[in-house]
Every structure is written in C-alpha cells, then in structure tokens.
C-alpha cells in the first residue's frame, strides 16, 4: 500500500498490461512451472534483484521453472479479480495487507501449513497482517510505517511523549506565529491509515476481533483524536495547507513515511531534518503497510509455492527483496544484520516497525477506513463534532456495516 522510497517507472514496456519473466530453465529440462504474480518493478534495478532471486531458486530446485508475471499496481487487483472469477489464478501472488482477510474468508487463498516459516523469525506486526481468525494465510514480504519528521533547527530534541509533542509544537508557534508546530494529519484515507498508530500508543485497539467488538470509540481512541485536535491550536491549517510546509520551513514537524526521506534530500537539500519514532502516551506503537504473498486455492503447485514464499522471506533474501519492493525487511535477522547500513532516518522507521500493529482483519476495512473513520477524524478536526461524538457515530456505522453488536 505505502512505499518506502520513490523511484522511476520500470523501463520495460507492458504487453496487454502484463509482463512475464520466463524461468531460465523452462523447457525440456523443467518438469514443474510455478506461476507467481507481483506488482510491476519500481525500477530496472529492482527487476534485476527479482530476477536474481528467481534464477537462484531454480538452481536450488532442479526441474523447477518460476514464471513471474508483473502487473502495474493500479491494474493488479482488477486482473486478479478476473483471474479468480475465471479460475485461472496463479500458484502464488502478492496481496496488499488489507485484502488478505477478504480472500481468506471467501476461500480464495490457502491457509499456510504449520512449519512453512519460523513465525518467531518475522516481525509480529507484519506477520499478523496475514492472520485471519487466528490462522495464517500468507507471509509478509516487506513492510513500512510512518514516523515523526522534525526540523533540527526548530526541534533540537524530538519529543517522545504526547505531552512533549504538544509542548514542542506550542513553543515553535509561540516563537514565530508564521510557523506551525507540526503538520497535523487530515481526515482522509491517509490520515485514517496513520491514526491507529496513535490509538495503539495510548494502549488502545481499533477492534476486538475475537469478540467482534469495535473499540475505536473507547477512551484510548478518543484521546488519540483529541491529541490531533489539540495540536491544531499551535498548528493552524492556514499555515500547513500551504505547499510543502515542512519542507519549506513553515512547520517544525510532520508525520510521514520513508518515501519522503529521499524526496526531501533531493528537492530540499538545505533542510536539516531527521526522523524519530512516533510520540506515544503509554507505550511505543505504530501503524503498518506493505505487501504480503499468498498461495491461491485453485493454483496447481501449492507445496512449491509455499517453498518459494519461504525462500523470499528468509534471512538471506528478504532484505534484497524488501528494498526492491520499496519497504523494510520483515525477517528480523535480515533487518538487524543490515541495520548498520541504514541512515539515521531509516533506522527510526525500523525501530517503529518493531512495535507496529496490524489493521483489523475484516474484508471491509478499506471501506471503513476511507468512508467512516476518515470523515469522523475530519469532523473532529474541523470542529463540527467533539472527538467523542465523531468516533461514537463512526463506531456505530461500522457495527452496522459488519453486523456486530459490540
């Protein structure tokens, strides 16, 4: 869903929206062809990484050919839906995290066999994005999150707690009324995706999946939204609605992801900034995005498909793959081994991912995020409702949508 860094489009042309990378050993010597669908390469270099992983897997598995089909991200879900409807699915493929629940509950993808991967070897938050009704239906290929960007000239020491965050924002704005303390997220799909990280930072959850209860109208969630409302006092939108306020020195802090690190360094080389984990009230926490990989029920080579996915997420390969996809490794050993190569900004995101929490595993979560939670957040931020009023209404709409009573 959300990327780690930006990159140029892949250099190769697409035929009918699809690009297939045939296995080098495909032909007379190959006895089994594994078909794997993924998003189109972000860059030619990313394509080279994927090709190397493919050929190494084939060398280690004689008689196997891996056919990789690359599809533009904007077209992927439509083409996959058509394949599911026609029964012509690949053996395995990529899924955005929120889609795993939908495909798991309708039987489109297989439950992962026990022992396929060492669950303790993967970050819990990333692994949990594949968990539906306490069962795992895939593996996390890469993951990403957001952190607190701060202008080092305005923020000498990044705040660790909510109280420190509000104090720092107030100090910045009081010193110069033309500068906002921070860019407060808005009530849109992006803000809705970030907000659960703050809810978790107050010790709360969005939902209790086991007991089918909506929890984002409870005190921790209300406190998280009220924090954003309070921050507007020192971060007026008439300042932060300007073009790139943080980058242009008009805001001391902002919340964003690793993709903005490269952008800022390239476009605003004179800005002295760094990134820190999100401030919290009771415990460190954060949100999560990224790509998972699953095995399709109507595919032909399930055992081989799971072997391929385990190969992509092992300690030797996961860093290379995650960076090619634009995210961070989900394999803990891979991430810790390569952490020394990350800059201070990227290190902050990796630290944040250790405490990232998966979104509720309900098929309608994207709709809930975009059409219910986001407008509720904006209602509170715009002063049309209190934080409690906004979230009470949103929670009730969500219960009706899901058919939950709690």
Kinemage of the C-alpha trace (Angstrom):
@kinemage 1
@onewidth
@group {chain A} dominant
@subgroup {mainchain}
@vectorlist {calphas} color= white
{ca unk a 1} P 0.000 0.000 0.000
{ca unk a 2} L 2.580 2.539 1.108
{ca unk a 3} L 6.085 2.653 -0.221
{ca unk a 4} L 9.439 3.172 1.407
{ca unk a 5} L 11.143 5.346 -1.219
{ca unk a 6} L 10.218 6.786 -4.571
{ca unk a 7} L 11.602 5.520 -7.831
{ca unk a 8} L 11.297 5.804 -11.584
{ca unk a 9} L 8.931 3.561 -13.506
{ca unk a 10} L 10.248 0.278 -14.848
{ca unk a 11} L 11.878 0.685 -18.228
{ca unk a 12} L 10.268 -2.248 -19.968
{ca unk a 13} L 7.029 -1.936 -21.950
{ca unk a 14} L 3.973 -3.944 -20.933
{ca unk a 15} L 2.035 -6.147 -23.323
{ca unk a 16} L -1.686 -6.206 -22.579
{ca unk a 17} L -0.933 -4.879 -19.120
{ca unk a 18} L 1.222 -7.901 -18.223
{ca unk a 19} L 4.944 -8.596 -18.322
{ca unk a 20} L 6.037 -12.178 -17.876
{ca unk a 21} L 9.555 -13.110 -16.869
{ca unk a 22} L 10.001 -16.670 -18.017
{ca unk a 23} L 12.088 -19.040 -15.994
{ca unk a 24} L 15.523 -19.587 -17.434
{ca unk a 25} L 15.222 -23.330 -17.018
{ca unk a 26} L 11.739 -23.526 -18.519
{ca unk a 27} L 11.619 -26.040 -21.335
{ca unk a 28} L 12.539 -29.659 -21.732
{ca unk a 29} L 14.541 -29.772 -18.502
{ca unk a 30} L 11.756 -28.273 -16.397
{ca unk a 31} L 9.098 -30.579 -15.019
{ca unk a 32} L 7.175 -28.060 -12.921
{ca unk a 33} L 6.338 -24.419 -13.642
{ca unk a 34} L 5.452 -22.188 -10.710
{ca unk a 35} L 3.493 -19.061 -11.639
{ca unk a 36} L 3.869 -16.005 -9.403
{ca unk a 37} L 2.142 -12.652 -9.825
{ca unk a 38} L 3.602 -9.429 -8.441
{ca unk a 39} L 3.445 -5.686 -8.924
{ca unk a 40} L 5.432 -4.182 -11.758
{ca unk a 41} L 9.047 -3.381 -10.860
{ca unk a 42} L 9.598 0.063 -9.399
{ca unk a 43} L 12.939 0.416 -11.165
{ca unk a 44} L 15.088 -1.617 -13.570
{ca unk a 45} L 17.403 -2.313 -10.622
{ca unk a 46} L 14.508 -3.785 -8.654
{ca unk a 47} L 13.783 -6.047 -11.591
{ca unk a 48} L 17.364 -7.286 -11.526
{ca unk a 49} L 17.006 -8.237 -7.851
{ca unk a 50} L 13.830 -10.203 -8.512
{ca unk a 51} L 15.416 -11.949 -11.495
{ca unk a 52} L 18.436 -12.990 -9.414
{ca unk a 53} L 16.162 -14.420 -6.705
{ca unk a 54} L 14.227 -16.341 -9.344
{ca unk a 55} L 17.267 -17.873 -11.027
{ca unk a 56} L 18.884 -18.805 -7.693
{ca unk a 57} L 15.679 -20.552 -6.620
{ca unk a 58} L 15.605 -22.516 -9.866
{ca unk a 59} L 19.223 -23.569 -9.437
{ca unk a 60} L 18.470 -24.851 -5.946
{ca unk a 61} L 15.345 -26.672 -7.135
{ca unk a 62} L 16.191 -28.688 -10.216
{ca unk a 63} L 13.352 -29.246 -12.604
{ca unk a 64} L 11.503 -26.134 -11.431
{ca unk a 65} L 10.779 -23.078 -13.538
{ca unk a 66} L 9.425 -19.902 -11.927
{ca unk a 67} L 7.282 -17.784 -14.226
{ca unk a 68} L 6.915 -14.291 -12.791
{ca unk a 69} L 4.096 -12.140 -14.148
{ca unk a 70} L 4.451 -8.430 -13.395
{ca unk a 71} L 1.358 -6.241 -13.423
{ca unk a 72} L 1.058 -2.473 -12.917
{ca unk a 73} L -0.128 -1.864 -9.356
{ca unk a 74} L -3.156 0.147 -10.451
{ca unk a 75} L -4.348 -2.788 -12.579
{ca unk a 76} L -3.354 -5.614 -10.274
{ca unk a 77} L -6.491 -6.087 -8.191
{ca unk a 78} L -8.750 -5.890 -11.243
{ca unk a 79} L -6.761 -8.504 -13.128
{ca unk a 80} L -6.519 -10.706 -10.078
{ca unk a 81} L -10.262 -10.456 -9.544
{ca unk a 82} L -10.849 -11.545 -13.130
{ca unk a 83} L -8.473 -14.470 -12.677
{ca unk a 84} L -10.254 -15.540 -9.504
{ca unk a 85} L -13.632 -15.365 -11.227
{ca unk a 86} L -12.426 -17.431 -14.185
{ca unk a 87} L -10.481 -19.946 -12.094
{ca unk a 88} L -7.217 -19.070 -13.845
{ca unk a 89} L -5.302 -17.894 -10.778
{ca unk a 90} L -1.522 -18.150 -10.426
{ca unk a 91} L 0.045 -20.519 -7.929
{ca unk a 92} L 1.040 -17.608 -5.701
{ca unk a 93} L 0.980 -13.850 -5.765
{ca unk a 94} L 1.259 -10.549 -3.960
{ca unk a 95} L -1.602 -9.015 -1.979
{ca unk a 96} L -1.905 -5.685 -0.222
{ca unk a 97} L -2.296 -6.305 3.503
{ca unk a 98} L -5.984 -5.311 3.850
{ca unk a 99} L -7.035 -7.755 1.112
{ca unk a 100} L -5.789 -10.879 2.871
{ca unk a 101} L -8.884 -11.120 5.076
{ca unk a 102} L -11.233 -10.851 2.111
{ca unk a 103} L -9.548 -13.614 0.150
{ca unk a 104} L -9.063 -15.801 3.210
{ca unk a 105} L -12.697 -15.687 4.244
{ca unk a 106} L -14.035 -16.449 0.771
{ca unk a 107} L -11.686 -19.402 0.317
{ca unk a 108} L -9.616 -17.892 -2.498
{ca unk a 109} L -6.297 -18.412 -0.701
{ca unk a 110} L -4.909 -21.289 1.325
{ca unk a 111} L -4.074 -21.379 4.998
{ca unk a 112} L -0.313 -21.572 5.431
{ca unk a 113} L 0.799 -25.049 6.556
{ca unk a 114} L 2.381 -25.178 10.007
{ca unk a 115} L 6.159 -25.045 9.851
{ca unk a 116} L 6.351 -23.275 6.490
{ca unk a 117} L 8.203 -20.401 8.130
{ca unk a 118} L 9.561 -19.786 11.606
{ca unk a 119} L 6.977 -17.332 12.919
{ca unk a 120} L 9.393 -16.009 15.529
{ca unk a 121} L 11.810 -15.051 12.755
{ca unk a 122} L 9.394 -12.418 11.408
{ca unk a 123} L 8.209 -9.150 12.904
{ca unk a 124} L 4.958 -9.803 14.754
{ca unk a 125} L 3.101 -6.841 13.286
{ca unk a 126} L 3.998 -7.825 9.735
{ca unk a 127} L 3.123 -11.475 10.279
{ca unk a 128} L -0.200 -10.529 11.851
{ca unk a 129} L -1.287 -8.771 8.660
{ca unk a 130} L -1.707 -12.318 7.318
{ca unk a 131} L -3.663 -13.590 10.314
{ca unk a 132} L -7.426 -14.101 9.988
{ca unk a 133} L -9.420 -15.833 12.732
{ca unk a 134} L -6.105 -16.857 14.342
{ca unk a 135} L -4.944 -18.610 11.162
{ca unk a 136} L -2.113 -17.518 8.877
{ca unk a 137} L -2.833 -17.172 5.167
{ca unk a 138} L 0.397 -15.730 3.825
{ca unk a 139} L 3.827 -14.291 4.501
{ca unk a 140} L 4.900 -10.632 4.759
{ca unk a 141} L 7.344 -9.687 2.002
{ca unk a 142} L 8.052 -6.140 3.121
{ca unk a 143} L 6.542 -3.611 5.494
{ca unk a 144} L 6.624 0.106 6.159
{ca unk a 145} L 5.272 2.697 8.569
{ca unk a 146} L 5.362 6.396 9.412
{ca unk a 147} L 7.498 8.378 11.802
{ca unk a 148} L 7.949 11.907 13.111
{ca unk a 149} L 9.964 14.127 10.760
{ca unk a 150} L 11.439 17.128 12.563
{ca unk a 151} L 13.337 20.255 11.557
{ca unk a 152} L 16.555 20.113 13.554
{ca unk a 153} L 16.797 23.900 13.762
{ca unk a 154} L 13.333 24.143 15.327
{ca unk a 155} L 13.327 20.863 17.249
{ca unk a 156} L 16.698 20.175 18.908
{ca unk a 157} L 15.421 17.010 20.609
{ca unk a 158} L 12.456 15.099 19.179
{ca unk a 159} L 9.538 14.573 21.582
{ca unk a 160} L 8.950 11.072 22.897
{ca unk a 161} L 5.578 11.550 24.579
{ca unk a 162} L 2.321 13.242 23.633
{ca unk a 163} L 2.825 15.902 26.289
{ca unk a 164} L 6.285 16.670 24.938
{ca unk a 165} L 4.878 16.793 21.413
{ca unk a 166} L 2.231 19.361 22.373
{ca unk a 167} L 4.775 21.414 24.333
{ca unk a 168} L 7.251 21.441 21.451
{ca unk a 169} L 4.591 22.382 18.908
{ca unk a 170} L 3.391 25.216 21.131
{ca unk a 171} L 6.912 26.554 21.642
{ca unk a 172} L 7.584 26.624 17.908
{ca unk a 173} L 4.380 28.519 17.118
{ca unk a 174} L 4.749 30.924 20.020
{ca unk a 175} L 8.261 31.823 18.925
{ca unk a 176} L 7.093 32.567 15.375
{ca unk a 177} L 3.333 32.755 14.692
{ca unk a 178} L 4.038 32.280 10.988
{ca unk a 179} L 5.440 28.789 11.679
{ca unk a 180} L 3.225 25.866 12.688
{ca unk a 181} L 4.271 23.434 15.347
{ca unk a 182} L 3.579 20.488 13.096
{ca unk a 183} L 1.564 19.376 10.103
{ca unk a 184} L -1.426 17.659 11.704
{ca unk a 185} L -2.800 14.801 9.560
{ca unk a 186} L -6.180 15.304 7.917
{ca unk a 187} L -9.311 13.234 7.918
{ca unk a 188} L -8.682 11.380 4.687
{ca unk a 189} L -7.712 7.819 3.822
{ca unk a 190} L -4.048 8.524 4.523
{ca unk a 191} L -4.798 10.089 7.900
{ca unk a 192} L -7.122 7.199 8.695
{ca unk a 193} L -4.290 4.770 7.988
{ca unk a 194} L -1.897 6.626 10.320
{ca unk a 195} L -4.315 7.232 13.176
{ca unk a 196} L -4.426 3.646 14.598
{ca unk a 197} L -0.744 4.016 15.446
{ca unk a 198} L -1.691 6.796 17.854
{ca unk a 199} L -4.594 4.785 19.228
{ca unk a 200} L -2.172 1.950 19.990
{ca unk a 201} L 0.202 4.493 21.533
{ca unk a 202} L -2.480 5.144 24.145
{ca unk a 203} L -2.847 1.434 24.828
{ca unk a 204} L -5.943 1.019 22.670
{ca unk a 205} L -7.092 -1.132 19.794
{ca unk a 206} L -9.329 -0.457 16.832
{ca unk a 207} L -11.317 -3.664 17.280
{ca unk a 208} L -11.518 -6.851 19.296
{ca unk a 209} L -11.657 -9.410 16.514
{ca unk a 210} L -12.215 -12.431 18.743
{ca unk a 211} L -15.309 -10.982 20.399
{ca unk a 212} L -16.402 -8.890 17.394
{ca unk a 213} L -16.328 -5.557 19.173
{ca unk a 214} L -15.483 -2.122 17.790
{ca unk a 215} L -13.173 -0.251 20.154
{ca unk a 216} L -12.276 2.967 18.369
{ca unk a 217} L -14.946 4.891 20.294
{ca unk a 218} L -13.290 3.992 23.612
{ca unk a 219} L -11.054 6.340 25.691
{ca unk a 220} L -7.675 5.493 24.086
{ca unk a 221} L -9.012 6.242 20.607
{ca unk a 222} L -10.821 9.375 21.742
{ca unk a 223} L -7.614 10.581 23.413
{ca unk a 224} L -5.663 9.936 20.206
{ca unk a 225} L -8.061 12.011 18.125
{ca unk a 226} L -8.198 14.713 20.781
{ca unk a 227} L -4.402 14.934 20.566
{ca unk a 228} L -4.671 15.857 16.894
{ca unk a 229} L -7.410 18.372 17.693
{ca unk a 230} L -5.279 19.946 20.428
{ca unk a 231} L -2.257 20.187 18.135
{ca unk a 232} L -4.206 22.382 15.727
{ca unk a 233} L -4.029 25.195 18.288
{ca unk a 234} L -0.327 25.547 17.572
{ca unk a 235} L -0.528 24.233 14.013
{ca unk a 236} L -3.181 26.257 12.159
{ca unk a 237} L -4.241 24.913 8.810
{ca unk a 238} L -3.857 28.307 7.152
{ca unk a 239} L -0.130 27.626 7.518
{ca unk a 240} L 0.011 23.874 6.975
{ca unk a 241} L -2.280 23.932 3.933
{ca unk a 242} L 0.463 25.766 2.044
{ca unk a 243} L 2.664 23.875 -0.406
{ca unk a 244} L 5.082 21.560 1.411
{ca unk a 245} L 5.053 23.464 4.713
{ca unk a 246} L 7.563 21.216 6.492
{ca unk a 247} L 9.982 21.189 3.583
{ca unk a 248} L 9.754 24.978 3.245
{ca unk a 249} L 10.424 25.578 6.943
{ca unk a 250} L 6.856 26.580 7.817
{ca unk a 251} L 6.264 23.638 10.180
{ca unk a 252} L 8.567 22.168 12.776
{ca unk a 253} L 7.344 18.583 12.448
{ca unk a 254} L 5.249 16.310 10.271
{ca unk a 255} L 4.215 12.666 10.168
{ca unk a 256} L 5.196 10.770 7.053
{ca unk a 257} L 6.939 7.674 5.767
{ca unk a 258} L 10.365 6.710 4.456
{ca unk a 259} L 9.405 7.581 0.891
{ca unk a 260} L 9.692 11.267 1.842
{ca unk a 261} L 13.286 10.981 3.057
{ca unk a 262} L 14.747 10.714 -0.430
{ca unk a 263} L 12.324 13.311 -1.790
{ca unk a 264} L 13.318 15.907 0.790
{ca unk a 265} L 17.031 15.299 0.418
{ca unk a 266} L 16.719 15.616 -3.353
{ca unk a 267} L 14.385 18.613 -3.535
{ca unk a 268} L 15.285 20.467 -0.318
{ca unk a 269} L 18.998 19.756 0.241
{ca unk a 270} L 19.409 22.670 2.656
{ca unk a 271} L 16.761 21.435 5.084
{ca unk a 272} L 18.339 19.942 8.184
{ca unk a 273} L 15.922 17.258 9.337
{ca unk a 274} L 15.779 13.863 10.934
{ca unk a 275} L 13.156 11.245 11.801
{ca unk a 276} L 12.137 9.806 15.164
{ca unk a 277} L 9.578 7.185 16.200
{ca unk a 278} L 6.060 8.448 16.873
{ca unk a 279} L 5.472 10.007 20.283
{ca unk a 280} L 3.150 7.957 22.493
{ca unk a 281} L 1.072 8.287 25.633
{ca unk a 282} L 1.535 4.938 27.390
{ca unk a 283} L 3.590 2.690 25.090
{ca unk a 284} L 5.529 2.844 21.828
{ca unk a 285} L 3.370 1.823 18.863
{ca unk a 286} L 2.816 2.469 15.192
{ca unk a 287} L 0.850 1.601 12.098
{ca unk a 288} L 1.868 -0.672 9.256
{ca unk a 289} L 1.644 -1.042 5.491
{ca unk a 290} L 3.295 -3.285 2.939
{ca unk a 291} L 2.934 -6.315 0.726
{ca unk a 292} L 2.112 -9.913 1.566
{ca unk a 293} L 2.308 -13.031 -0.572
{ca unk a 294} L -0.279 -15.792 -0.623
{ca unk a 295} L -0.978 -19.157 -2.253
{ca unk a 296} L -4.178 -19.491 -4.251
{ca unk a 297} L -6.553 -22.342 -3.563
{ca unk a 298} L -7.066 -23.148 -7.257
{ca unk a 299} L -3.363 -22.983 -8.080
{ca unk a 300} L -1.611 -26.146 -9.206
{ca unk a 301} L 1.559 -26.243 -7.107
{ca unk a 302} L 0.766 -25.294 -3.526
{ca unk a 303} L 3.721 -27.035 -1.840
{ca unk a 304} L 6.199 -25.483 -4.247
{ca unk a 305} L 4.501 -22.111 -3.908
{ca unk a 306} L 4.925 -22.127 -0.133
{ca unk a 307} L 8.571 -23.102 -0.592
{ca unk a 308} L 9.043 -20.107 -2.888
{ca unk a 309} L 7.424 -17.728 -0.395
{ca unk a 310} L 9.542 -19.069 2.461
{ca unk a 311} L 12.594 -18.525 0.244
{ca unk a 312} L 11.633 -14.881 -0.365
{ca unk a 313} L 11.327 -14.187 3.356
{ca unk a 314} L 14.363 -15.982 4.709
{ca unk a 315} L 17.238 -14.101 6.324
{ca unk a 316} L 19.437 -14.335 3.224
{ca unk a 317} L 16.964 -12.902 0.725
{ca unk a 318} L 14.444 -10.717 2.484
{ca unk a 319} L 16.460 -7.509 2.686
{ca unk a 320} L 17.199 -7.523 -1.029
{ca unk a 321} L 13.593 -8.240 -1.902
{ca unk a 322} L 12.145 -5.716 0.558
{ca unk a 323} L 14.364 -2.940 -0.753
{ca unk a 324} L 13.415 -3.830 -4.332
{ca unk a 325} L 9.744 -3.623 -3.370
{ca unk a 326} L 10.297 -0.331 -1.582
{ca unk a 327} L 9.927 -1.421 2.039
{ca unk a 328} L 11.815 -2.811 5.001
{ca unk a 329} L 12.696 -6.444 5.730
{ca unk a 330} L 10.102 -8.434 7.631
{ca unk a 331} L 12.681 -11.031 8.623
{ca unk a 332} L 14.146 -9.880 11.935
{ca unk a 333} L 17.616 -11.349 11.402
{ca unk a 334} L 17.852 -9.755 7.953
{ca unk a 335} L 16.794 -6.378 9.302
{ca unk a 336} L 19.138 -6.472 12.282
{ca unk a 337} L 22.058 -7.638 10.156
{ca unk a 338} L 21.640 -4.777 7.704
{ca unk a 339} L 20.523 -2.067 10.135
{ca unk a 340} L 24.035 -0.630 10.190
{ca unk a 341} L 23.679 0.231 6.509
{ca unk a 342} L 20.587 2.352 7.115
{ca unk a 343} L 20.838 6.094 7.661
{ca unk a 344} L 19.542 7.611 10.897
{ca unk a 345} L 16.241 8.432 9.236
{ca unk a 346} L 15.656 4.875 8.042
{ca unk a 347} L 16.760 3.475 11.393
{ca unk a 348} L 13.901 5.346 13.063
{ca unk a 349} L 11.373 3.628 10.822
{ca unk a 350} L 12.893 0.242 11.503
{ca unk a 351} L 12.608 0.922 15.231
{ca unk a 352} L 8.982 1.935 14.726
{ca unk a 353} L 8.217 -1.287 12.845
{ca unk a 354} L 9.219 -3.343 15.874
{ca unk a 355} L 6.029 -2.118 17.572
{ca unk a 356} L 3.783 -1.763 14.514
{ca unk a 357} L 0.320 -3.276 14.793
{ca unk a 358} L -1.772 -4.825 12.030
{ca unk a 359} L -5.139 -3.441 10.988
{ca unk a 360} L -8.278 -5.397 11.935
{ca unk a 361} L -8.692 -8.422 9.660
{ca unk a 362} L -12.112 -7.702 8.218
{ca unk a 363} L -12.762 -7.627 4.457
{ca unk a 364} L -14.417 -4.209 4.675
{ca unk a 365} L -11.544 -2.450 6.425
{ca unk a 366} L -10.509 -0.272 3.472
{ca unk a 367} L -14.099 0.933 3.180
{ca unk a 368} L -14.283 1.524 6.938
{ca unk a 369} L -11.012 3.457 6.884
{ca unk a 370} L -11.876 5.648 3.914
{ca unk a 371} L -15.632 6.135 4.273
{ca unk a 372} L -16.250 6.027 8.026
{ca unk a 373} L -13.117 6.670 10.088
{ca unk a 374} L -11.571 9.344 7.867
{ca unk a 375} L -14.695 11.569 7.792
{ca unk a 376} L -15.063 11.170 11.555
{ca unk a 377} L -11.493 12.352 12.075
{ca unk a 378} L -12.098 15.347 9.827
{ca unk a 379} L -15.341 16.160 11.621
{ca unk a 380} L -13.461 16.486 14.895
{ca unk a 381} L -10.535 18.370 13.380
{ca unk a 382} L -12.844 20.873 11.705
{ca unk a 383} L -14.765 21.461 14.936
{ca unk a 384} L -18.056 20.081 13.650
{ca unk a 385} L -18.113 17.480 16.441
{ca unk a 386} L -16.152 16.578 19.539
{ca unk a 387} L -13.719 13.695 19.278
{ca unk a 388} L -16.087 11.509 21.280
{ca unk a 389} L -19.129 12.455 19.191
{ca unk a 390} L -17.310 11.825 15.938
{ca unk a 391} L -15.998 8.430 16.975
{ca unk a 392} L -19.245 7.305 18.598
{ca unk a 393} L -21.043 7.872 15.312
{ca unk a 394} L -18.280 6.213 13.282
{ca unk a 395} L -18.209 3.173 15.545
{ca unk a 396} L -21.957 2.716 15.254
{ca unk a 397} L -21.804 2.911 11.456
{ca unk a 398} L -19.050 0.300 11.490
{ca unk a 399} L -21.068 -2.045 13.707
{ca unk a 400} L -23.996 -1.792 11.316
{ca unk a 401} L -21.764 -2.449 8.316
{ca unk a 402} L -20.173 -5.514 9.926
{ca unk a 403} L -23.310 -6.770 11.652
{ca unk a 404} L -21.564 -6.633 15.015
{ca unk a 405} L -23.398 -5.835 18.241
{ca unk a 406} L -20.376 -4.853 20.322
